[in-house]
Amino acid sequence: MRSKIKILKLNPFEKDYSEAVARLYEFEGWISEKDDVSKINLAIKNSFCAFGAFDESGQMVGFFRALSDGVGDAYLLDLIVDPNFRKMGIAQSLAESVLAELKKCGLDWITCISTPMAKPVYSKFGREMENFSPFRF
């Protein structure tokens, strides 16, 4: 039986989440041994909001954050769930939490670029944009 998961808004000014998020990033190869993981908490501090999913032992098993100007636009990024906890609705719960926080603040232009794995989660809440192309610089 799987443990009960809690979705919590992160406060990186009270706690350093660098190691917990780095553990999740490692699953996808988003960081390597040479990366300074201490900067992860700074990235969370500079985000508009961030949420974590925690199991009963307090281990972070999921993470999602958003960047925003705080007025009208927001960008979703870093949706990740520990492979041992996937297919439990954690990604959807994280997305619901982040989107609720953004909408509560009056943000109405919320976008992201999806990986193929995350596309089913995002498609439950949003729609693909026509006449827009993502760019990487």
C-alpha angles and dihedrals in degrees: 000000000000121000122251113266125217122201111212134179107241123233105198091182090066100037136023109235095178098111095042094050092041089057089056094044089054091063090065098036092247092137135032135204092268094057119104101236092189087079091065092077089050088054089052091048089053092049122096091233139344132192132196133200113220131192124219092274091056095252115144108241099169140026139187133167143178135213118211147163087227092235112072114328133069135171123206121217147157100036104172137154128191106258090235089061102043123121090037098101094257095128090050092049091049091049091049090051096048094044092048090052093050094046091046086060092052097254111151107167102071118164141167142171110239133215113221090254094054096042094091090054094049093044089063090063107026144019135243113265118240121213093019127106126194117234131197121204 
